[in-house]
Amino acid sequence: MRSIFKMPSDDLAGGGSRRVPIPIGGRTIMKSTAGTDTERLRADLKDYYGTGAFAGMPAMMTKVWDVDRKSDREVADLARREGFDLHKYRK
């Protein structure tokens, strides 16, 4: 049976924008980071974790460093898990 969802490897071969299936509430939708201001999102995540680091949780400093190493997709996923509203970061 052929899948109706494009996988990341399909996009890499075709040269299109990267879209991956994201499960949300029992259904799957397609998400892309193409229209997201990832630099501003990355800076806000570093600020969020840095505030925690200087408020008495020094282990949060490792998360600040990890944000720099992550890809745009990973940064968006991390921000979503932390409760950031990604609609505020649309270009």
NORJO-V811953 format. One record per backbone hydrogen bond with DSSP energy under -0.5 kcal/mol. NH is the residue of the N-H (numbers start at 1). CO is the residue of the C=O. E is the energy in kcal/mol with one decimal. If there is no record, write none. Layout:
[[NH & CO & E] [NH & CO & E]]
//
This chain:
[[10 & 7 & -1.1] [11 & 7 & -1.4] [12 & 8 & -1.9] [13 & 9 & -1.7] [14 & 10 & -1.8] [15 & 11 & -1.7] [16 & 11 & -0.9] [19 & 17 & -0.6] [20 & 31 & -1.8] [22 & 29 & -3.0] [24 & 27 & -3.9] [27 & 24 & -1.9] [29 & 22 & -2.4] [31 & 20 & -1.8] [33 & 18 & -0.6] [36 & 33 & -1.5] [37 & 89 & -4.1] [38 & 36 & -1.8] [41 & 37 & -2.1] [42 & 38 & -2.7] [43 & 39 & -2.1] [44 & 40 & -2.4] [45 & 41 & -2.3] [46 & 42 & -2.2] [47 & 43 & -2.1] [48 & 44 & -2.5] [49 & 45 & -2.8] [50 & 46 & -2.6] [51 & 47 & -2.2] [52 & 48 & -1.3] [53 & 49 & -2.1] [54 & 50 & -2.1] [55 & 51 & -0.7] [56 & 53 & -0.8] [57 & 52 & -1.8] [60 & 57 & -2.1] [61 & 58 & -1.7] [62 & 59 & -1.1] [63 & 59 & -0.5] [63 & 60 & -0.7] [64 & 60 & -1.4] [65 & 61 & -1.7] [66 & 62 & -2.0] [67 & 63 & -1.7] [68 & 64 & -0.8] [69 & 65 & -0.8] [70 & 66 & -1.0] [70 & 67 & -0.5] [75 & 71 & -2.4] [76 & 72 & -2.3] [77 & 73 & -2.3] [78 & 74 & -2.5] [79 & 75 & -2.6] [80 & 76 & -2.2] [81 & 77 & -2.2] [82 & 78 & -1.8] [83 & 80 & -1.0] [84 & 79 & -2.7] [86 & 84 & -0.9] [88 & 85 & -1.5] [89 & 86 & -1.2] [90 & 87 & -1.1] [91 & 35 & -2.7]]
//
